[in-house]
Amino acid sequence: MNESIIHLIRHFDEKNIPAERKIVLQPLKDYIRQKSSLNEPVRLNFICTHNSRRSHLAQIWAQTMAHHFEKQNLFCYSGGTEATALFPAVVQTLKAQGFHIMELAKTENPV
């Protein structure tokens, strides 16, 4: 894994997560722990309206964290209620965070 991403993960401070958000996320944490303890696959699907920003960032970071913490049976997906292309600022954000992004095609909805 890229050193700058490892650095971001190691310096992540859970204290910056508001208490209200931790309450909302607790059922997700419980679900992941339960599935993991049973050695069952954990499948997380992140949905936002356009599947162009938040869902991609959530999917990529969740899968990255799973890899970093050696959660072998955790699979992340993203989707939306409308088909749109990835917002260009997301690519720039991910690159700035240390991800290597490669465009596979020059189409209306590039990968």
C-alpha positions as CSV (number, residue, x, y, z in Angstrom):
1,M,0.0,0.0,0.0
2,N,1.2,3.5,-0.8
3,E,3.1,5.2,2.1
4,S,1.1,8.4,2.0
5,I,-2.2,6.4,2.4
6,I,-0.6,4.4,5.3
7,H,0.4,7.7,6.9
8,L,-3.1,9.1,6.6
9,I,-4.6,5.9,8.2
10,R,-2.0,5.9,11.0
11,H,-2.7,9.6,11.8
12,F,-6.4,9.3,11.7
13,D,-7.8,10.6,15.0
14,E,-11.1,9.0,16.0
15,K,-11.7,11.8,18.4
16,N,-12.5,14.0,15.4
17,I,-15.7,11.9,14.8
18,P,-18.6,13.6,16.5
19,A,-20.4,11.6,19.2
20,E,-23.7,11.8,17.2
21,R,-22.0,10.3,14.2
22,K,-20.5,7.4,16.3
23,I,-24.0,6.6,17.4
24,V,-25.3,6.4,13.8
25,L,-22.3,4.3,12.8
26,Q,-22.5,1.8,15.7
27,P,-25.0,-0.6,14.0
28,L,-22.6,-0.8,11.0
29,K,-19.7,-1.6,13.3
30,D,-21.8,-4.2,15.0
31,Y,-22.8,-5.7,11.6
32,I,-19.1,-5.9,10.5
33,R,-18.0,-7.4,13.8
34,Q,-20.8,-10.0,13.8
35,K,-20.2,-11.1,10.2
36,S,-16.4,-11.2,10.8
37,S,-16.7,-13.3,13.9
38,L,-18.8,-15.8,12.0
39,N,-16.2,-15.8,9.2
40,E,-18.9,-14.7,6.8
41,P,-18.4,-12.2,4.0
42,V,-19.1,-8.6,4.8
43,R,-20.6,-6.7,1.8
44,L,-21.0,-3.0,2.1
45,N,-22.8,-1.0,-0.6
46,F,-22.5,2.8,-0.4
47,I,-25.3,4.6,-2.2
48,C,-25.8,8.3,-3.1
49,T,-28.0,9.9,-5.6
50,H,-25.6,10.2,-8.5
51,N,-22.9,7.7,-7.5
52,S,-20.3,10.3,-8.5
53,R,-18.8,11.6,-5.2
54,R,-19.7,10.4,-1.7
55,S,-20.5,6.8,-2.6
56,H,-17.2,6.4,-4.5
57,L,-15.1,8.0,-1.7
58,A,-16.9,5.8,0.9
59,Q,-16.3,2.6,-1.2
60,I,-12.7,3.3,-1.9
61,W,-11.8,4.3,1.7
62,A,-13.8,1.4,3.2
63,Q,-12.0,-1.1,1.0
64,T,-8.7,0.6,1.7
65,M,-9.2,0.4,5.4
66,A,-10.3,-3.2,5.1
67,H,-7.1,-4.0,3.3
68,H,-4.9,-2.1,5.7
69,F,-6.5,-3.9,8.7
70,E,-6.3,-7.2,6.9
71,K,-10.1,-7.8,6.7
72,Q,-9.9,-10.4,4.0
73,N,-13.7,-11.1,3.7
74,L,-14.9,-7.5,3.3
75,F,-16.2,-6.3,-0.1
76,C,-17.2,-2.7,-0.9
77,Y,-19.4,-1.4,-3.7
78,S,-21.0,1.9,-4.7
79,G,-24.1,2.8,-6.5
80,G,-26.6,5.5,-7.1
81,T,-30.2,6.2,-8.2
82,E,-29.0,8.0,-11.3
83,A,-26.2,6.9,-13.7
84,T,-23.6,9.7,-13.9
85,A,-19.8,9.9,-14.3
86,L,-17.3,10.2,-11.5
87,F,-17.0,13.9,-10.5
88,P,-13.5,15.1,-11.6
89,A,-12.7,16.6,-8.2
90,V,-13.1,13.1,-6.6
91,V,-10.2,11.9,-8.8
92,Q,-8.1,14.9,-7.8
93,T,-9.0,14.3,-4.1
94,L,-8.0,10.6,-4.3
95,K,-4.7,11.5,-6.1
96,A,-3.9,14.1,-3.4
97,Q,-4.5,11.4,-0.8
98,G,-2.0,9.1,-2.5
99,F,-4.1,6.9,-4.6
100,H,-2.9,6.0,-8.1
101,I,-5.8,6.6,-10.6
102,M,-5.7,5.4,-14.1
103,E,-8.3,6.3,-16.7
104,L,-9.3,3.2,-18.7
105,A,-11.5,4.9,-21.4
106,K,-12.5,8.3,-22.7
107,T,-16.2,7.9,-22.7
108,E,-19.3,9.6,-21.3
109,N,-18.9,7.6,-18.0
110,P,-15.1,6.8,-17.8
111,V,-13.7,4.4,-15.3
